Amino acid sequence: MSNLFDLLVAGLATGAIYALVAVGFTLLWQTSQTINFAQGEFVMLPAFLMLAAMHAGAPFWLAIILGILLSMLLLGLAFKMLLVDPMMRHGVLPLAIATMALAIGLKEAVKQFFSAEASPFPSIVPTGDISILGHAVSLQSIGVLAVAIVAVFGLTALLNRTSLGHQMQAAAQNPTVARIIGVPVERMILLTFLINAFLVALASLLITPIYLAKFSSGEVLGQAAFIAAIVGGFNQVRGAIAGGLLIGVLDNLAAAYVSTQYRAAVPMIFLIAVILFRPQGLLGRAEERTV
């Protein structure tokens, strides 16, 4: 039972990070019909930006601020203006292919200009264990889970309880009507890209101390977050959150009780089952689109 409890806590911590990245997938899809297949590499890059700042002499806290700001500039503003806007005129498929190419480019650039070797990364939460209900639980897992929960609740409050969030939702649900009633749709879409950049930078800050800074780390993380978004419901933020937590727990349990070699197969099997029996996702809503 102790081992199961530890696995559940660690799985929830990992799943919370998946949820942050999956929420980014969902927000971009809702507002701009963008599927960013470089999302995993977007999580990988901020860690290297922070490491570069620290190697240049910046203290850790300043490196975090610089890394987040640079991520919002490069992965939010520049990504939208230089790639998404020009490619969107040609349709969703060319844009999806362009983001795949971007993922390869980012990975190879980090490998070339930083290092092909994994690098250690400092943690924003203390290491060690804490006793919960008689079980020794990693402080790092608790800290990661707590930070991710605060971020998710903050985003939910922004979307549901502020005028800005209502405008973002209006722009996502019906851009034409939103423009008629005076909502600055383009500004709301840009804000969504900036929020996504902040979320991936935060996810990078949380997960890199656990799995180290590696140029290839985005592949697994992006795939897991994409599966989480589909499982939970690609058109619902709450679905992305639930999907991320569920996939994180499944992944950890599969590694412990099935096989570390086939741990990735369990979420994939679950994904196939969801697509077959509930294609809109566990918490998603069915949509009809005119083709």
Secondary structure, DSSP 4 states (H G I P E B T S, - for coil): -HHHHHHHHHHHHHHHHHHHHHHHHHHHHHHH----TTHHHHHHHHHHHHHHHHHTT--HHHHHHHHHHHHIIIIIIIIIIIIIHHHHTT-HHHHHHHHHHHHHHHHHHHHHHT-SS-B----SS--SEEEETTEEEEHHHHHHHHHHHHHHHHHHHHHHHSHHHHHHHHHHH-HHHHHHTT--HHHHHHHHHHHHHHHHHHHHHHHHHHH-B-TTHHHHHHHHHHHHHHHH-TT-HHHHHHHHHHHHHHHHHHHHHT-STTTTHHHHHHHHHHHHH-TT-SS--------
